[in-house]
Amino acid sequence: MDSRKRVMTQSEWLPVPGVRLAAVEAGIKKANRKDLVLLELAEGSRVSGVFTLNRFCAAPVQVAKARLATTTPRYLMINTGYANAGTGKKGLENCLASCELLAKAAGCQADEILPYSTGVIGEQFPLTAFASGLPKALAALDPHHWGRASEGIMTTDTYPKLTSRRVEMNGVPVTVTGMSKGSGMIKPNMATMLGFIATDAPIAKPLLDQWVKALADKSFNRVTVDGDTSTNDACMLISTAQAEMDQITALDDHSQLLYQTLEEVFTELAQALVRDGEGATKFVEITVAGAASESDARVVAETIAHSPLVKTALFASDPNWGRILAAIGRAPIATLDVDKVNVWLGDLPLVEKGGVADSYQEAQGAAVMAKPEITIRVDLASGNAQCTVWTCDFSYDYVKINAEYRT
């Protein structure tokens, strides 16, 4: 297996006090695969999240958003196989009915359940699979089942995405563990990606709401595989408040270490989506600096990252720098002085003041492009703002995987 796509062993991830998980084979779409996942949260847990801005958002997104604003969740329920998006009134009814099934089996209120779905758009899922699978999932709940759960939320992913950290805050150990899924239809706008990150640190709900938005913006909102924003994107941050310490109400010297740890986990999980991009052979970091604003830097970086011509050149290890310049030139920013633009491929000067660098040689560019991890740096020389995004190449397999997605 490619070392960049390494599955974590159980000794490398840590249970979060206050979270129990299960993943079972419910037969929702295919036999012999984990496709129904539960997260049970201890009483007093706080949950915040960001969701897709796709206006055809799935039924579970509609339900989870509404409930998150009015209730304290006890269960998160995730199914794969069917996205339950583009399914109309019937899809919403099925989503609510699946929550009722869990509520009855678990002895809680239905509005204490947040549903999530991922898979094929436009097809109804079978409620009978939930009726038979949920009791099995409840019986299997265990704090050590993060690994199984990360496998259970996969669709076209080739490996589960899971990571953990443990830090001490004033002598009290605090755990952060998270999982994500997604490898295609990836261009989160929040906020087919899902992310669930939990900690036992007692973070006040208003601060949790602030942090999840800021953390998602620095991580999941900085990745793109194909520029397609899914109907089902959701990123959830959970605080079980089980650690014995004072409640964290602000970002200060005391909580800075926790925030940095969360940022590491969010970033690692977000980058894992790109590393596992459908058919991906290259991991690419694009940094645009010297911009008039962070917004301008981000727009330019994303324009490069979304370009099919740039992405296919990356796959071919072809240092076709003209494609990068063309992407910069069509980026929708108010002002751009092309005679000031500089571009580097790794540490190799590629473009100086809008034209090919005098020292550049094609063989050097090809050598950099042949690497599995590539950095593209752009200096617009228009200001002090910058932004970094992560993407991958487009290979033959990307077309094959998506052409055969429903077969």
VENCORPE-V33667 format. One line per field, one symbol per residue. ss: DSSP state (H for helix, E for strand, - for the rest). psi: psi as a letter, one per 30 degrees, with the letter a starting at -180 (. if undefined). burial: # if it has 16 or more other C-alpha atoms within 10 Angstrom, else .. A space follows every 50 residues. Layout:
BEGIN
ss: ???
psi: ???
burial: ???
END
This chain:
BEGIN
ss: --HHH----HHH------EEEEEE-----------EEEEEE----EEEEE E-------HHHHHHHHHH------EEEEEEEE-----HHHHHHHHHHHHH HHHHHH---HHHEEEEEEEE------HHHHHHHHHHHHHH-E---HHHHH HH--------EEEEEEEEE--EEEEEEEEEE------------EEEEEE- --E-HHHHHHHHHHHHHH-HHHEE---------EEEEEE--------E-- -----HHHHHHHHHHHHHHHHHHHH-------EEEEEEEEE--HHHHHHH HHHHHH-HHHHHHHH-----HHHHHHHHHH-------HHH-EEEE--EEE EE--EE-----HHHHHHHH---EEEEEEE-----EEEEEEEE---HHHHH HHH----
psi: kkffhkkklefflkkjkfkklkkljfheellhkkgjkkkkklkflkkllk lkgkfhkleeeeeeeeefffljkfkkkkklekfhkggaeeeeeeeeeeee eeeeefhakefgkkkklkbkkgkkljfeeeeeeeeeeeffkkfggeeeef efgkcgkflkjklllklkjhfkkkkkkllllkflhjikic.ikkkjkklf kikkeeeeeeeeeeeeefdfgglkeggjklfgkkjkkkjfhfkillkjfl jaeefeeeeeeeeeeeeeeefeeefgkjgkfkkkkjkklglfleeeeeee eeeeefjeeeeeeeefhjhifeeeeeeefgkilekjjfffkkkkjbgjke kkhflkkefkkeeeeeeefflfkkkkkkjfhfagllkklkaalklefeee efegeg.
burial: ......#.....#################...##########..###### ####.##########.##...################...##.####### ###..#...############..##...###.##.###..########## ################..#....########################### #####..##.###.#############################....#.# .......#..##################################.##### #######.#############.###.###.#.#..#....######.### #######.......##.###.###########..###########..#.. .......
END
